[in-house]
Amino acid sequence: MRRILIVMSLLFSVTATAATTEIQHVFGWVENATLEPMGARVKAKLDTGALTSSLHAVNVERFEKDGEEWVRFKVKVEDQKDKEVVSETFERPVYRDLTVRGAGGRDDRPVVLMKICFGDTVYEEQFGLNNRSDMIYPVLIGRRTIQHLGVVDVTSTFLHEPDCDENSPVRKFDKDNTDEDIGA
């Protein structure tokens, strides 16, 4: 009975906001996704308490390329398909810098645009680079990304399996279609 009430409440909430917000999908608070272009299947936590998404990255090194600030980093994750650890080194322009303040103090992190597959769609989104080896989930999806995905059902997990290929739609990052202060 409690589950029915929660689902009815979710549906009412979706219906009530549908007039002002385009609801695309409902996701669980943990979903499988693939990091593109490496194709590694990872567990991603959809965290409505976080503003910016975070990606596990090590050996983060800033450098200059063609007069712009870039960053080189290694993504090392357990691929959920075969439980093998896979790693790939990426180079990306720094989109912006992020300052995170918490109980442990202040931490400055580069933010890059990366692609991630949820369901059958590839999303290009902002990811802060951080060593998440002490965390359960190598990918944390914050509100800036969730606003492009749809709605989070906090009572469910794994509602969608990633199924992207070269023909999948790609939602390119659009800074003009991103609320920088969503929920803040």
Protein Blocks (a to p, Z undefined) as FASTA:
>chain_A
ZZmmmmmmmmmmmmmmmmmpccfbdcdfbdcddddfklpacdddddfkbfbdcdddehia
cddeehiacdddddddddfklopacddddddddfbdcddddfkbpaddddddddddehjb
ccddddddddfklpmblbdcdfklmmmnmpcdfkbghkbccdddfkbccddddfklccfk
goZZ
